[in-house]
Amino acid sequence: MQSGFTPTNYTLQSQATGKIYNDNGWMLDAPGEDKPSLIRAIYEKKQLHLRGGGTGLYTFADWLPLKRTLGGSSAPVTYKSEGLAAALGLSNLWITFSGYWPEKGAAMTTCSFKETEAYSVCGRMDPGQKQVLVVASAGNTARAFARVCSENNIPLLLCVPRDYINALWFDKPLNPCVKLAVTAHGSDYFDAIHLSNLATQCEGFLAEGGAKNVARRDGMGTTVLSAVTSIGRIPGYYFQAVGSGTGAIAAWEANLRLIADGRFGSNKMKLMVSQNAPFLPIYEAWKAGSRAMLPYDDDLAREHVTEIDAKVLSNRKPPYPIIGGLFDALTDTGGDVLKATNRDGRAAKELFYETEGVDIYSASAIALASLIHTLNEGRIDRDALIMLNITGAGEDLFKSTHSLFYKEPDVHFGITPSSDEVKEKLARLTW
């Protein structure tokens, strides 16, 4: 914990009713309200002042709901592209990079922007918190939370599909305070979320909250804070691949705060979010003009997940319909949902490496592929101010210079375990 830090002053606002609440310490929903809605942090400081001085992610502490800060964080890095921009014929392409690329000052050793979530969420936790934090993940989020909790002695239960645990690599062994529960072969991220929901019903376990946790969203929103404070104004377009869409909701919320700040312009970035075909639940709902998610057969969804390269984009129950969620973010910003195939993504990944000089994740490649499609369709002026959110990168670079350790499961479950089974098996674990 960094000394001399004063907890951030903020309140929470229901997006359904506009009512303001004081945070009880871990509020995930507006109390007593019937209509499902996200709550949003309203910060006392209306203008953002960067802390600097080696504070990492916490340079943006004015707009993060923090009780404390933790050591070891890194902020996203934004720079104006030359190589990729030239290849695409763009004059004003800015890349916000979250990953490992020491040459650019990027030092996220889990190589994913999920570190922005983990350092913010854990910073929101009371230092004396004894409950076990429960996090469901398709890989990158688990790696980020495992690292932060391991280094700061925070009890953590990860719920991850068995087929995805090769993503749980680290540069040193984890603290025993981090435990891993897996769902069986053939399960997907939705099944891991189901397991995590059962776990949080057990005594002594705390739901991290996903998109409902303002700390998670505002942590992810630091990508936009990085971009805007680097560029000096709000971009016209924002490109990112999405599984849940939480990062895009976060971008929208950060954009609104930056407008209120008054120094960076008054425009809303068009959110251009993309999915990896054939797994397209958000795309299908948006193109149908539907706030509600469309029916998606469980078996077909699992089959589609096996086919996509970007497994982290495989959320079947995203915060899309909820008030203040992705549907509202897209509508308010005049955004769109795009799609790209594995083949498109692989070509984009190769192009980024050739033009910028570092490897990127499949999800980031899907975002770039969608930008390329949009340009080819003539939908964007090539002089427009564009932010490309590279949400994960540098893994090949990191692994080439570090020894790796993998986290093995502490407890195994089937695809759909019973509540009693979860309670019984978790009771055997010790933190």
C-alpha positions in Angstrom: 0.0 0.0 0.0 1.3 3.4 -1.0 1.6 5.8 2.0 -0.1 9.2 2.2 -3.0 8.2 0.0 -6.4 9.8 0.8 -9.4 7.7 -0.2 -11.3 9.1 -3.1 -14.5 11.0 -2.4 -17.5 9.9 -4.5 -21.2 8.9 -4.4 -23.1 6.3 -6.5 -26.0 7.1 -8.8 -28.6 4.7 -10.1 -28.9 4.9 -13.9 -32.6 3.9 -13.6 -33.8 6.6 -11.2 -31.0 9.1 -10.9 -31.0 8.6 -7.1 -27.7 9.2 -5.3 -26.4 6.8 -2.7 -23.4 6.7 -0.4 -21.3 3.7 -1.0 -21.7 1.1 1.8 -18.2 -0.1 0.9 -19.1 -2.7 -1.7 -22.4 -1.6 -3.3 -23.1 -3.4 -6.6 -26.8 -2.4 -7.0 -29.0 0.5 -6.1 -30.7 -0.5 -2.8 -34.5 -1.0 -2.9 -34.9 -0.4 -6.6 -36.9 -2.9 -8.7 -35.6 -2.1 -12.2 -32.2 -3.7 -13.0 -29.7 -0.9 -13.5 -26.0 -0.2 -13.3 -24.9 2.3 -10.7 -22.3 4.9 -11.6 -19.6 6.6 -9.5 -20.0 10.4 -9.3 -16.6 11.8 -8.3 -16.1 14.9 -6.1 -13.3 16.1 -8.4 -14.9 17.2 -11.7 -11.5 17.8 -13.3 -8.9 15.1 -13.6 -5.5 15.8 -12.3 -2.8 13.2 -13.0 -0.8 12.1 -10.0 2.3 11.0 -12.0 5.5 10.3 -10.1 5.5 6.5 -10.6 2.0 6.0 -9.3 1.1 3.6 -12.2 -2.6 3.2 -12.7 -3.3 5.4 -9.7 -2.2 8.4 -11.7 -5.9 8.4 -12.4 -7.0 8.1 -8.8 -9.3 11.2 -8.9 -11.7 9.1 -11.0 -11.2 5.7 -9.3 -13.3 4.6 -6.3 -10.4 3.8 -4.0 -9.9 3.2 -0.3 -6.2 2.4 -0.8 -3.5 2.0 -3.5 -1.4 -1.1 -4.2 2.1 -1.4 -5.4 3.1 -2.7 -8.8 0.4 -1.3 -11.1 1.0 0.2 -14.6 -1.1 2.6 -16.6 -2.2 2.1 -20.2 0.2 3.8 -22.7 -1.2 5.9 -25.6 0.9 6.9 -28.6 0.2 8.2 -32.2 0.7 5.4 -34.7 3.0 5.8 -37.6 3.5 2.3 -39.1 0.0 1.0 -38.8 -1.5 4.4 -39.6 0.5 4.6 -42.8 -0.5 1.0 -43.8 -4.2 1.9 -43.4 -3.9 5.4 -44.8 -4.9 7.1 -41.6 -3.6 10.5 -40.5 -4.8 10.5 -36.9 -4.7 7.0 -35.5 -3.9 6.7 -31.8 -3.2 3.4 -30.1 -3.9 2.9 -26.4 -1.7 -0.1 -25.4 -2.3 -2.3 -22.4 0.3 -5.0 -22.2 4.0 -5.6 -22.0 6.2 -3.5 -24.2 9.1 -1.9 -22.1 10.2 0.0 -25.2 7.0 2.0 -25.0 6.8 2.2 -21.3 4.1 -0.5 -21.0 4.8 -2.8 -18.1 1.6 -4.9 -17.5 3.3 -8.2 -16.9 0.0 -10.1 -17.3 -0.1 -8.5 -20.8 -3.8 -7.5 -20.5 -5.8 -4.4 -19.6 -7.6 -6.6 -17.1 -4.8 -5.4 -14.7 -6.6 -2.0 -14.8 -9.7 -3.7 -13.3 -7.8 -5.7 -10.7 -5.8 -2.8 -9.3 -9.0 -0.7 -9.1 -11.3 -3.4 -7.6 -8.7 -4.4 -5.0 -8.1 -0.8 -4.2 -11.8 -0.4 -3.5 -11.7 -3.3 -1.0 -11.3 -2.5 2.7 -7.8 -3.3 3.8 -9.2 -5.4 6.6 -11.5 -7.4 4.3 -11.5 -11.1 5.4 -14.0 -12.5 2.9 -12.7 -14.4 -0.1 -13.1 -12.4 -3.4 -14.7 -14.5 -6.1 -13.9 -13.8 -9.8 -15.1 -15.7 -12.9 -12.9 -15.5 -16.0 -12.1 -16.9 -19.4 -8.4 -16.3 -18.7 -7.0 -12.8 -18.8 -9.1 -11.4 -15.9 -8.1 -14.4 -13.7 -4.4 -13.9 -14.5 -4.7 -10.2 -13.6 -6.6 -10.7 -10.3 -4.3 -13.6 -9.4 -1.3 -11.5 -9.7 -2.7 -8.5 -7.8 -4.2 -10.6 -5.0 -1.1 -12.8 -4.7 1.2 -9.9 -4.3 -1.1 -8.1 -1.8 -2.2 -11.2 0.2 -5.9 -10.8 -0.7 -7.9 -14.1 -0.5 -9.2 -15.0 -4.0 -11.2 -17.8 -5.6 -10.9 -17.9 -9.4 -13.6 -19.7 -11.4 -12.3 -20.7 -14.8 -13.3 -23.2 -17.5 -10.9 -26.2 -17.4 -10.1 -25.8 -21.1 -8.8 -22.2 -20.5 -6.4 -22.6 -17.6 -3.3 -22.5 -19.9 -3.9 -18.8 -19.7 -3.0 -18.9 -16.0 0.8 -18.3 -16.4 2.9 -16.1 -14.2 6.5 -15.1 -13.8 6.6 -16.4 -10.2 4.6 -18.9 -8.1 1.4 -17.6 -6.6 0.7 -16.9 -3.0 -1.5 -19.8 -1.5 -4.2 -17.1 -0.9 -5.1 -17.6 -4.5 -7.2 -20.7 -5.2 -8.5 -22.0 -8.6 -11.8 -23.8 -9.2 -12.5 -25.1 -12.7 -15.5 -26.3 -14.5 -15.2 -29.5 -16.6 -13.8 -29.9 -20.2 -16.3 -28.6 -22.7 -17.5 -25.8 -20.4 -17.3 -22.1 -21.3 -17.1 -18.7 -19.6 -20.9 -18.7 -18.9 -20.4 -22.0 -16.9 -17.6 -20.4 -14.9 -19.9 -17.4 -14.1 -22.6 -19.9 -12.9 -20.0 -21.6 -10.6 -18.9 -18.2 -9.2 -22.5 -17.3 -8.5 -22.9 -20.5 -6.5 -19.7 -19.8 -4.6 -20.8 -16.3 -3.6 -23.8 -17.9 -1.9 -21.5 -19.6 0.5 -20.6 -18.0 3.8 -17.3 -16.1 3.7 -17.2 -15.4 -0.1 -17.6 -12.0 -1.7 -18.9 -11.4 -5.3 -16.5 -9.2 -7.2 -19.5 -8.1 -9.2 -18.3 -7.9 -12.8 -19.8 -5.0 -14.7 -21.8 -4.0 -11.7 -18.7 -3.1 -9.8 -17.9 0.6 -10.4 -14.3 -0.1 -9.6 -14.0 -2.6 -12.5 -15.6 -0.3 -15.0 -13.7 2.8 -13.9 -10.4 0.9 -13.9 -11.1 -0.1 -17.5 -12.0 3.5 -18.3 -8.4 4.5 -17.6 -7.7 3.5 -21.2 -9.8 6.4 -22.4 -8.3 8.7 -19.7 -4.9 7.7 -21.0 -5.9 8.4 -24.6 -7.5 11.8 -24.0 -4.9 13.2 -21.6 -2.2 12.1 -24.2 -4.0 13.4 -27.3 -5.4 16.5 -25.6 -9.0 15.9 -26.9 -11.7 13.3 -27.0 -11.4 11.0 -30.1 -14.2 10.7 -32.7 -14.1 6.9 -32.8 -13.3 4.2 -30.3 -12.5 0.7 -31.5 -12.5 -2.3 -29.1 -13.5 -6.0 -29.3 -16.0 -7.0 -26.6 -17.2 -10.1 -24.8 -19.3 -8.5 -22.1 -19.0 -4.9 -23.4 -18.0 -3.7 -20.0 -14.9 -2.0 -21.4 -17.1 -0.1 -23.8 -19.5 1.0 -21.1 -16.5 2.1 -19.1 -15.2 4.1 -22.1 -18.6 5.8 -22.5 -18.7 6.7 -18.8 -15.1 8.1 -18.9 -16.1 10.1 -22.0 -19.0 11.7 -20.1 -16.7 12.7 -17.2 -14.2 14.2 -19.7 -16.9 16.3 -21.3 -17.9 17.5 -17.8 -14.2 18.3 -17.1 -14.4 20.9 -19.8 -10.8 20.8 -21.2 -11.0 18.1 -23.8 -14.0 18.8 -26.0 -17.7 18.0 -25.9 -18.1 15.2 -28.3 -19.1 11.6 -27.6 -16.8 9.0 -29.2 -18.7 6.6 -31.5 -18.2 3.2 -29.8 -17.3 0.8 -32.5 -17.2 -2.6 -30.8 -16.6 -6.0 -32.4 -17.2 -9.7 -31.9 -15.4 -12.8 -33.1 -17.6 -14.7 -35.6 -19.4 -17.0 -35.3 -19.9 -16.1 -31.6 -22.1 -13.0 -32.1 -24.8 -12.6 -29.4 -24.2 -8.8 -28.9 -23.9 -8.3 -32.7 -27.1 -10.2 -33.4 -29.1 -8.3 -30.8 -27.8 -4.9 -31.9 -28.5 -5.6 -35.6 -32.0 -6.7 -34.7 -32.6 -3.4 -32.9 -33.3 -5.3 -29.7 -32.4 -4.2 -26.2 -33.0 -7.8 -25.0 -30.5 -10.5 -25.9 -31.8 -12.9 -28.5 -32.3 -16.6 -27.6 -29.0 -18.6 -27.9 -29.0 -22.3 -27.5 -26.5 -23.4 -24.8 -25.0 -26.2 -26.9 -24.7 -24.1 -30.0 -23.1 -21.3 -28.0 -20.5 -23.7 -26.5 -19.8 -25.0 -30.0 -19.3 -21.4 -31.3 -16.9 -20.7 -28.4 -14.7 -23.6 -29.4 -14.5 -22.1 -32.9 -13.3 -18.6 -32.1 -9.7 -17.6 -31.6 -10.6 -14.9 -29.0 -12.0 -17.0 -26.2 -12.1 -14.0 -23.9 -14.9 -12.6 -26.0 -17.3 -15.4 -25.2 -19.7 -14.0 -22.7 -23.3 -15.3 -23.3 -24.9 -13.0 -20.7 -23.4 -9.6 -21.2 -24.5 -6.3 -19.5 -26.1 -5.3 -22.7 -29.9 -4.9 -21.9 -29.4 -3.4 -18.4 -30.1 0.3 -17.9 -26.8 2.1 -18.2 -25.4 -0.9 -20.0 -24.0 -1.5 -23.5 -27.2 -1.0 -25.4 -27.6 2.5 -23.9 -23.9 3.3 -24.4 -24.1 2.4 -28.1 -27.3 4.3 -28.6 -26.1 7.4 -26.8 -22.8 7.6 -28.8 -24.2 6.6 -32.2 -22.0 3.5 -32.1 -22.2 0.2 -33.9 -21.4 -3.5 -33.3 -19.1 -5.1 -35.9 -17.8 -8.6 -36.5 -14.7 -10.3 -37.8 -13.7 -13.9 -38.5 -10.7 -15.8 -37.2 -9.1 -15.3 -40.6 -9.6 -11.5 -40.4 -8.1 -11.4 -36.9 -5.1 -13.5 -37.8 -4.3 -11.2 -40.8 -4.8 -8.1 -38.5 -2.5 -9.6 -35.9 0.2 -10.1 -38.5 -0.2 -6.6 -39.8 0.1 -5.1 -36.4 3.3 -7.0 -35.7 4.8 -6.0 -39.1 3.9 -2.3 -38.7 4.2 -1.6 -35.0 6.6 -4.3 -33.9 4.9 -6.2 -31.1 2.5 -9.2 -30.8 -1.1 -8.6 -29.9 -3.9 -10.8 -28.5 -6.6 -12.3 -30.7 -9.2 -10.0 -29.1 -7.1 -6.9 -30.0 -6.7 -8.3 -33.5 -10.5 -8.6 -33.9 -10.8 -4.9 -33.0 -8.2 -4.0 -35.6 -9.8 -6.2 -38.2 -13.1 -4.4 -37.6 -11.4 -1.0 -38.1 -10.0 -2.3 -41.4 -13.5 -3.4 -42.5 -15.0 -0.1 -41.6 -12.3 1.8 -43.5 -12.7 -0.4 -46.6 -16.5 0.2 -46.5 -15.8 4.0 -46.5 -17.6 4.6 -43.3 -14.9 6.6 -41.6 -13.0 9.7 -42.9 -9.3 8.7 -43.0 -8.4 12.0 -41.2 -10.8 11.2 -38.3 -9.3 11.1 -34.8 -9.5 7.3 -34.0 -8.6 5.5 -30.8 -7.8 1.8 -31.2 -7.9 0.1 -27.8 -5.3 -2.7 -27.8 -6.5 -4.5 -24.7 -3.8 -7.2 -24.6 -0.4 -7.6 -26.1 3.2 -8.5 -25.6 2.8 -12.0 -24.4 5.3 -13.5 -26.8 7.7 -10.7 -25.9 7.2 -11.3 -22.2 7.5 -15.1 -22.4 10.7 -14.8 -24.4 12.5 -13.2 -21.5 10.8 -14.8 -18.4 10.5 -18.2 -16.8 6.8 -19.2 -16.4 4.8 -20.9 -13.6 1.3 -22.2 -14.2 -1.5 -22.3 -11.7 -3.0 -25.8 -11.2 -6.7 -26.3 -10.1 -7.4 -26.6 -6.4 -10.9 -28.0 -6.9 -12.8 -29.5 -9.9 -16.5 -29.3 -10.8 -18.7 -30.5 -13.6 -20.3 -28.2 -16.1 -23.3 -27.5 -13.9 -22.6 -28.4 -10.3 -25.2 -28.2 -7.6 -25.2 -25.6 -4.8 -24.6 -28.3 -2.2 -21.6 -29.7 -4.1 -20.0 -26.3 -4.4 -20.6 -25.5 -0.7 -19.1 -28.9 0.3 -16.0 -28.6 -1.8 -15.2 -25.0 -1.0 -15.5 -25.8 2.7 -12.4 -28.0 2.3 -10.2 -25.2 1.1 -8.2 -23.1 3.4 -6.9 -19.6 2.8 
